[in-house]
């Protein structure tokens, strides 16, 4: 899978060349981002041999170009608006990269703190209780590996052991979405991706209902994805705007009132793509703020837990010492 940074550079390069009037074949043969140079040359050769248009040739590289990219580029080819599609795709991946960096920067310091504590706590126990070196090493290994064991259990063991009917009913995902911090953050990230992709699809010339279906497929949450597909279905069957279908399908919460008011304004003004982009920006900013809060709260919790543990060990040590002295008197 190509890096997000490489995709951004690839699409920005194509957009710049397209804006300057450079033929697509020549643009593809220019120096590309790492991971794209060889493939771009192969695509150019396929186009030159008449194997199809760019969107059709991209289907030969499913690990590099997603169905969303292929479909949007096909729209750009049909409408003659490839420059806007390339620019929008670069912007889309730039937003994904920004959110990914925010997540990593917010979790690196707490993770580092945890691993320091995983070593420090057994060391304190070793000196306070005069334990053995093998026991010290075992405790360090257990504490250090606990997060990875938990992640393995959630990602691998839990899905494997959970009955199929529960997985299909999305019971577990509903439970996760109900968690105060994790659930709210998951909803924000998914709605950010949806509205950003919807805006991109509308600007590429796709009509509203198919654009909603395309954007829904970018959501990682099956629960949210199904609701958005339901909205697309209502729009198609009843030939109604997004706001009317949203009112029928979407439950309260998740800023539903704000979404509805903004979308209705965009529908009336004829600038639904701009409205969707503003909603995407709103949810992106809220997601980044949530990551920032996590980055601040988790270190404090680790500090408090470590300080409380050290205080407990110190009090315990002096209590034992005083008790030993008292027994000698």
Helices and strands as residue ranges (DSSP letters): H 4-19, H 24-28, H 37-48, H 54-58, H 67-79, H 82-129, H 133-152, I 153-157, H 158-161, H 164-168, H 171-177, H 180-203, H 208-216, H 222-238, H 242-249, H 256-269, H 272-328
